Amino acid sequence: MAKKNLSGIIPDEVIKFITDELKEILNGEIIFIAQDGYLMQVEIRQRRRVADWQEENLPRENKNFTALEKNIRQEFSTLDYGQLSIKIQKGRVTQIERLVRQRFTGLDGEGI
């Protein structure tokens, strides 16, 4: 039986997976998708820039993501519907974006 996640919480094993991925991605983004306040899906998009092709094969330094983890958890905790995107350029997190969606009930079609 699958373990049920708590609303507004990103499980520790997901955070560990994401920080491991952040050590490998040179350019791209990681997207957390929320529905009803629950983490439903994580998407990882890695981009390969031809101009940086040689740099992509260099060994990465070991990074500490403690402050980033805290920021991700905080931003996700208040997201009911939508997504939280972490943008990565040249191996560094450059920004975090929140896309907030709202659901409406009582309308034709009930929902989005």
N, C-alpha and C positions, 0 to 999 in steps of 0.2 A: 504494500500500500504506500502511495506517495505521501511524503510529508507536506502538510499544508503550510504555505508561507504566511507570515503575518502582514497585515496591511501597512504600507509605508516602509517596510523593512526589506533591505537587500541581504539575503543570506550570506554568511561568512564565506561559504565555499564559492559563491558567485564572485564576491569581491576578490578572493584569492586567484580565481581563474582570470579575472579582468586585469589584475596587477601583473600576472605572468604574461598576458598578451601585450600589455603596455610596454614591457621590456623588449618585445620583438617587433612591434609595428613602428615603421619609420614615418609613413604618411597614411592617414586614414581617419576612421572614427569608430567609436563604440557607442551603440544606442541601446538604452534601457527603455522598454515599452511598458507602460502602466495601464491597467484597466481595473476600475473599482478600487484603486489604491494598491493593488497587488502587482508585483513584478511578474509579467506574463512572458516576456521574451527579451533576449539580448541578441543584438545583431553586431557583427564585426565586419567592417569594410576596410580592407587594406588596399592602398593605391601604390602602384610602382611607377615612379617618375623616371623616364628614360635618362634625363640629365643627371640624376642621382644614382644611377644603376650601380656604380662601383661602391658608393658609400653604403648601399643597402646590404652588402655582404661583409661589412666590417663588424667585429665583435662589439656588443653593446656593453655599456657600463652598468653596474648593478645600482639601481635607483631605489630610493626610499619613497613610498607613496602614502605615508601615514596621513599627511595633511590633505592630500587629494582624496583619500578614502573617506575622511571625515566630511569633506565638502560634498562628495557624491551622495553619501548617506543623508546628509542634511537636505540637499536639494530634492532628492527623491522622496523624502518622508512626507512632503506636502503635495505630491503629485497624484491626483486621483485618476485622471485620464490624460494621456499624452505620452511624451517621450523626453528623455534626458540624453543629450548627445555630448560625447567627449571628443573634441577635435584634436588630432595629433599631426604635427608638422615637424619634419626633420628629427623625429624621435622625442619631441617635447609636447606636452599637453599645452595647447595654445588657448583653448576656451572651452567652456561648458555652456550649452544652450538648453533651454527648457521650452518645449512646445506643449502648451496647455490646451486641452480640448474640454468642452463642456457637453454634457448630455442633458437633453430636455425630455421630460415625460409629459404626457397629457396631450401630445400633438398627434396628428395623423402619422402613423408609422412608428410611434413609440420609440424614441431614441434618436440616434444620429442618422 
